[in-house]
């Protein structure tokens, strides 16, 4: 029976960085993966493939250049699923190689199989009728999540799909219903609409992406509609049914029907259900370590990412040698934050002091069409907290780089403290938003003020110039000029 200083369960972003950090500290490390490939949802079903599909769709349809050449401009007339998947497959294969190389270079043992705890420090690995027992001093659980699939939804991987199954489509549907206006639903709705699919998005709230600043959300919803997406906001789905060919309005082909609480009846060739994600802790036998999880199989952790036993909710106890990071511990469930959580968990496990990080400054990136990104507070949050602020806005149409990129609808918004002029929040919509946000994030982390953007020089022509324009706009409002 082999013993390790540290065993990591799951090769997603949190597991990768945790294992590498432990190896850099000179520890013996194994990482366990139950799938046939490394990378978790980030590489295989989530972040990377969806973003690859987005870039392929923007390029092949010519959507990113229509500001120059007009709405009829296209790079390729007939786009197939094979065109899109080939791009995603290339990126995914490259990422597999990068991860395997990182494990090899750091002498991390990659062990295939499904792990579960047999005791506090004992793991059993099961694979193809074979088993193996391993022990370790420290463990990190980074098993991620999967799409939630409620039993009343008739998933069939053909026309009623979760986000994982959408990547396996063999043909593009002509019409698509998306249930859920969160990040995944919105991103796929925008990608499919860019490809010419007629998309209807159903969201129970009155706004998609409810965590966004209201002004950004409103502008984004307008652009979604301009891209041909029908938004059914404030609507709840009561039933979903697959209809056979020739059934009433379904025409010659089969369709999916979504019945709404308001009495509406919507139909499309395909339906994508994107409402929440579900943990996968039930198979880990965590009861053998004294760890509990919630009804969605997610783990609770303390500030050091040590798993908690929550049998007594008023007095949760840490299980000191078992840590968890990434989507399995819930919000914010971003690949970027998962990586840092895994690294910090391992540093704590082996007594390495790391500086505190400002968890109020996590950047959010939504790879819709157009991109959206934000860091810090929204207008509503500042208003609710009684913090006086002014908004400074720069529109891409004012910026030479925006014109060069053919993007005249993008914008950057700074929320500036009325008295101190500190930057309280930054919100971006448009080309390069997820890259642009990091300039402001750095300024905020260092306590920067709006004057920083005015007193410093930016390359011209760049999108970064938007910071200077937005700062002038906000400070001019404060000066009443």
Rosetta blueprint (number, residue, H / E / L):
1 X L
2 X E
3 X E
4 X E
5 X E
6 X E
7 X E
8 X E
9 X E
10 X L
11 X L
12 X L
13 X H
14 X H
15 X H
16 X H
17 X H
18 X H
19 X H
20 X H
21 X H
22 X H
23 X H
24 X H
25 X L
26 X L
27 X L
28 X L
29 X E
30 X E
31 X E
32 X E
33 X E
34 X L
35 X L
36 X L
37 X L
38 X L
39 X L
40 X H
41 X H
42 X H
43 X H
44 X H
45 X L
46 X L
47 X H
48 X H
49 X H
50 X H
51 X H
52 X H
53 X H
54 X H
55 X H
56 X H
57 X H
58 X H
59 X H
60 X H
61 X H
62 X L
63 X H
64 X H
65 X H
66 X H
67 X H
68 X H
69 X H
70 X L
71 X L
72 X L
73 X L
74 X L
75 X L
76 X L
77 X L
78 X L
79 X L
80 X L
81 X H
82 X H
83 X H
84 X H
85 X H
86 X H
87 X H
88 X H
89 X H
90 X H
91 X H
92 X H
93 X H
94 X H
95 X H
96 X H
97 X H
98 X H
99 X H
100 X H
101 X H
102 X H
103 X H
104 X H
105 X H
106 X L
107 X L
108 X L
109 X E
110 X E
111 X E
112 X E
113 X L
114 X E
115 X E
116 X E
117 X E
118 X E
119 X E
120 X L
121 X L
122 X E
123 X E
124 X E
125 X E
126 X E
127 X E
128 X L
129 X L
130 X E
131 X E
132 X E
133 X E
134 X E
135 X E
136 X E
137 X E
138 X E
139 X E
140 X E
141 X E
142 X L
143 X L
144 X L
145 X E
146 X E
147 X E
148 X L
149 X L
150 X L
151 X L
152 X L
153 X L
154 X L
155 X L
156 X L
157 X L
158 X L
159 X L
160 X E
161 X E
162 X L
163 X H
164 X H
165 X H
166 X H
167 X L
168 X L
169 X L
170 X L
171 X L
172 X L
173 X L
174 X L
175 X E
176 X E
177 X E
178 X E
179 X E
180 X L
181 X L
182 X L
183 X H
184 X H
185 X H
186 X H
187 X H
188 X H
189 X H
190 X H
191 X H
192 X H
193 X H
194 X H
195 X L
196 X L
197 X L
198 X E
199 X E
200 X E
201 X E
202 X E
203 X E
204 X L
205 X L
206 X L
207 X L
208 X L
209 X L
210 X L
211 X L
212 X L
213 X L
214 X H
215 X H
216 X H
217 X H
218 X H
219 X H
220 X H
221 X H
222 X H
223 X H
224 X H
225 X H
226 X H
227 X L
228 X L
229 X L
230 X E
231 X E
232 X E
233 X E
234 X L
235 X L
236 X L
237 X E
238 X E
239 X E
240 X E
241 X E
242 X E
243 X E
244 X L
245 X L
246 X L
247 X L
248 X H
249 X H
250 X H
251 X L
252 X L
253 X L
254 X L
255 X E
256 X E
257 X E
258 X E
259 X E
260 X E
261 X L
262 X L
263 X L
264 X L
265 X E
266 X E
267 X E
268 X E
269 X L
270 X E
271 X E
272 X E
273 X E
274 X L
275 X L
276 X L
277 X E
278 X E
279 X E
280 X L
281 X H
282 X H
283 X H
284 X H
285 X L
286 X H
287 X H
288 X H
289 X L
290 X L
291 X L
292 X L
293 X E
294 X L
295 X L
296 X L
297 X L
298 X L
299 X E
300 X L
301 X E
302 X L
303 X L
304 X L
305 X L
306 X E
307 X E
308 X E
309 X E
310 X L
311 X L
312 X L
313 X H
314 X H
315 X H
316 X L
317 X E
318 X E
319 X E
320 X E
321 X E
322 X E
323 X E
324 X E
325 X L
326 X L
327 X H
328 X H
329 X H
330 X L
331 X L
332 X L
333 X L
334 X L
335 X H
336 X H
337 X H
338 X H
339 X H
340 X H
341 X H
342 X H
343 X H
344 X H
345 X H
346 X H
347 X H
348 X H
349 X H
350 X L
351 X L
352 X L
353 X L
354 X L
355 X L
356 X L
357 X L
358 X L
359 X H
360 X H
361 X H
362 X L
363 X L
364 X E
365 X E
366 X E
367 X L
368 X L
369 X L
370 X L
371 X L
372 X E
373 X E
374 X E
375 X E
376 X E
377 X L
378 X L
379 X H
380 X H
381 X H
382 X H
383 X H
384 X H
385 X L
386 X L
387 X L
388 X L
389 X E
390 X E
391 X E
392 X E
393 X E
394 X E
395 X E
396 X H
397 X H
398 X H
399 X L
400 X H
401 X H
402 X H
403 X H
404 X H
405 X H
406 X L
407 X L
408 X L
409 X L
410 X L
411 X E
412 X E
413 X E
414 X E
415 X E
416 X E
417 X E
418 X L
419 X L
420 X L
421 X L
422 X E
423 X E
424 X E
425 X E
426 X E
427 X E
428 X E
429 X E
430 X L
431 X L
432 X L
433 X H
434 X H
435 X H
436 X H
437 X H
438 X H
439 X H
440 X H
441 X H
442 X H
443 X H
444 X H
445 X H
446 X L
447 X L
448 X L
449 X E
450 X H
451 X H
452 X H
453 X H
454 X H
455 X H
456 X L
457 X L
458 X L
459 X L
460 X L
461 X L
462 X L
463 X L
464 X L
465 X H
466 X H
467 X H
468 X H
469 X H
470 X H
471 X H
472 X H
473 X H
474 X H
475 X H
476 X H
477 X H
478 X H
479 X L
480 X L
481 X L
